[in-house]
Amino acid sequence: MIDFNHPYVAKNQMEYLRQVLESNHISGDGAFTTKCHRFLQETIEVKKALLTTSGTHALDMTALLLNLKAGDEVIVPSFTFVSTVNAFVLRGAKPVFVDIHEDTLNINETLIENSISDHTKAIYVVHYAGVGCEMNKITEIAKKYGLYIVEDNAHGLFGKFRNKNLGTFGCLAAQSFHETKNISCGEGGAILINDADFIERAEIIREKGTNRSRFFRGQVDKYTWVDMGSSFLPSDILAAILLSQFEDFQFIQSQRKTIWNRYHQNLLDWSKTTGVRLPFVPDHCDQSYHMYYLIMPDIKSRTRFIEYMKENEIYTVFHYIPLHTSDMGKYFGYHEGDFPITEYTSDRLVRLPFYNDLTEKDQLTVIENIKRFSV
């Protein structure tokens, strides 16, 4: 079976695990966590990075930092994972969904302004497949109306929009290090902070609402409960795995670029004859090479394709179910048909096997089976 995903094992992973297990510190914010923070801050060029137990928790922290509450509205694409929206729904805020572009599958920035009301507090963007949203226009809109921008950058680590790193446009951004991501520690994430005004409070929220970080820096002689918060710190064991992958990031990205390009080059002519759409990356975007997908002509052909590939021992998967069509979406007053491009895409998109050690032989087997499929 050619799997959909294999977690990558970095060259120093076992050695770093040995080191952290033999140390006297395996809980959060140990030596490996500190090194991971430094890597993200220097590589992505953010003011502050803090590891979290998941990308979901990083998003949860963004909603807490922005003080989102009942009565507030947040503009967000419906074509995303539920964590993007749960972050502020948990605080009582309402999602205001916007449709996506047909080509990049990112939020359609031309529809944002008409969705703004007196209750709008933030715009949460999702860089789908690691291709940047149109951040110049979105930033312009946010400034005009005094709104926060938060980037769900779960797919976009090392991607760029007009030569600027994804995750550095909003006041806050969230990363994921789930096992399906380019860089992984099984479960993990990070909040990226671009506005220095949020740094001290982010440390407090992440440390259960205490000023413990200031205590360890010698800034106070004891720490106490000063704000709301929770336990968002991952174990230093996970940070050890993560650091080993960060150190291999150039190799990882190079491998994934090769895999992405091999799919694209081999399927380009086939797509033109079948009408199956391939991913689109604008010239001004440097993608992260997070995934490769096909957009089939209709849901029936997508279903047949997944079954056909499984019969040939190749595991492929569909992706997001539109949030506005879910039970919770209906609770917020949305209906099927509200966002046609989102629904069209969701019915047709299928993701191909994509992982760092996917061999050329296995990938060519995937490609050959795709070409034999009767669309």
Order of alpha helices (4+ residues) and beta strands (2+ residues): alpha-alpha-beta-alpha-beta-alpha-beta-beta-alpha-beta-beta-beta-beta-beta-alpha-alpha-alpha-alpha-beta-beta-alpha-alpha-alpha-beta-alpha
